[in-house]
Each structure stands twice: as structure tokens, then as C-alpha cells.
Amino acid sequence: MNLTLLLLEKTVVKTGSGKLGLDRSRAWIEIMGKSDIVPVLVSNS
């Protein structure tokens, strides 16, 4: 599945295997009839 997201900025996150530079965006989600816009981190792996 491909999503079309507007990439807002890059951020560095710490993981168990080290630091990663990831893109940040926002996504509209809907779960069980409730919806909201939430921040998301985008990884190609």
C-alpha cells in the first residue's frame, strides 16, 4: 500500500540499533468511529 503524505521535516530518533533520521508528517486516522489527525514518523524499511 502506498500513502501520499506531505513530509514536514526530518527528525532524529533513538532506536535499539542506534540513531535514525526519519521524515515527520501528519495522518488522518479513524478507529471505531472516532477520528483525529496524529503525527507520524515515516520509514522506508
QUIHU-V803194 format. One record per pair of residues at least 4 apart in sequence whose ideal C-beta (glycine too) atoms are under 8 Angstrom apart, sorted by the first residue. I is the first residue (numbers start at 1). GAP is how many residues later the second one is. D is the distance in Angstrom with one decimal. If there is no record, write none. Layout:
i: <I;I>
gap: <GAP;GAP>
d: <D;D>
This chain:
i: <3;5;5;5;5;5;6;6;7;7;7;7;8;8;8;8;9;9;10;10;10;10;11;11;11;11;11;12;12;12;12;13;13;13;13;14;14;15;15;20;22;22;22;23;23;24;24;24;24;25;25;25;26;26;26;26;27;27;27;28;28;28;29;29;29;29;30;30;31>
gap: <24;20;21;22;35;37;19;20;16;17;18;35;15;16;17;18;14;15;11;12;13;14;10;11;12;13;30;7;8;9;10;6;7;9;28;4;5;4;5;23;19;20;21;18;19;15;16;17;18;14;15;17;11;12;13;14;10;11;13;7;8;9;6;7;8;9;4;5;4>
d: <7.5;4.2;7.8;6.6;7.3;6.3;6.0;7.7;4.5;7.3;5.5;6.8;7.8;5.1;5.6;7.1;7.6;5.2;5.5;7.0;5.9;7.1;7.4;6.0;7.9;5.2;7.2;5.4;7.1;5.5;7.8;7.1;5.5;5.8;6.7;7.6;5.7;7.3;5.7;7.4;4.5;6.2;5.6;7.2;4.2;6.5;7.3;6.1;7.3;7.6;5.3;5.8;5.3;6.8;5.8;6.7;7.1;6.1;4.8;6.5;7.6;5.4;6.5;6.3;7.9;5.8;6.9;4.1;7.8>
